[in-house]
Amino acid sequence: MQKILITAASIAALLLSGCASQPTSTFETFQAQDLNGLLTSGQYVQKADNFFVINDSSG
């Protein structure tokens, strides 16, 4: 009985520690560009009314 309990606890500990040690991904910081000059000169024209960003982080 005690041998089964120790085996089950060891397997559970290995599974939990394996899932916890995955590295997290980091993104570079976003650097915005100044578009005010292009907007005022008319070189930049709006082509869409809506814009959606879909982030699928499932891996």
DRENMARRO-925182 format. One record per residue (C-alpha): residue number from 1; z, x, y. Coordinates in nm, 2 decimals, m for minus. Layout:
// DRENMARRO-925182
> NUM  Z  X  Y
...
***
This chain:
// DRENMARRO-925182
> 1  0.00  0.00  0.00
> 2  0.10  0.27  0.24
> 3  m0.21  0.48  0.16
> 4  m0.44  0.18  0.24
> 5  m0.26  0.13  0.57
> 6  m0.29  0.50  0.67
> 7  m0.66  0.49  0.58
> 8  m0.73  0.18  0.78
> 9  m0.54  0.31  1.08
> 10  m0.73  0.64  1.06
> 11  m1.07  0.46  1.05
> 12  m0.97  0.24  1.34
> 13  m0.86  0.54  1.54
> 14  m1.19  0.72  1.47
> 15  m1.39  0.42  1.58
> 16  m1.20  0.37  1.90
> 17  m1.21  0.73  1.99
> 18  m1.58  0.75  1.92
> 19  m1.65  0.46  2.16
> 20  m1.42  0.59  2.43
> 21  m1.58  0.94  2.45
> 22  m1.93  0.83  2.57
> 23  m2.02  0.99  2.90
> 24  m2.09  0.78  3.20
> 25  m2.42  0.81  3.39
> 26  m2.42  0.88  3.76
> 27  m2.69  0.82  4.01
> 28  m2.79  1.03  4.31
> 29  m2.68  0.90  4.64
> 30  m2.93  0.69  4.82
> 31  m3.08  0.83  5.14
> 32  m3.23  0.56  5.36
> 33  m3.54  0.63  5.57
> 34  m3.57  0.52  5.93
> 35  m3.85  0.26  5.95
> 36  m3.79  0.14  6.30
> 37  m4.08  0.35  6.45
> 38  m4.33  0.21  6.19
> 39  m4.21  m0.15  6.25
> 40  m4.24  m0.13  6.63
> 41  m4.59  0.04  6.62
> 42  m4.72  m0.22  6.37
> 43  m4.81  0.03  6.10
> 44  m4.55  m0.13  5.86
> 45  m4.64  m0.50  5.79
> 46  m4.43  m0.73  5.58
> 47  m4.62  m0.83  5.26
> 48  m4.35  m1.02  5.07
> 49  m4.09  m1.27  5.15
> 50  m3.87  m1.20  4.85
> 51  m3.78  m0.89  4.66
> 52  m3.57  m0.88  4.34
> 53  m3.41  m0.58  4.18
> 54  m3.31  m0.63  3.81
> 55  m3.09  m0.36  3.66
> 56  m3.07  m0.36  3.28
> 57  m2.79  m0.13  3.20
> 58  m2.78  m0.21  2.83
> 59  m2.88  0.14  2.74
***
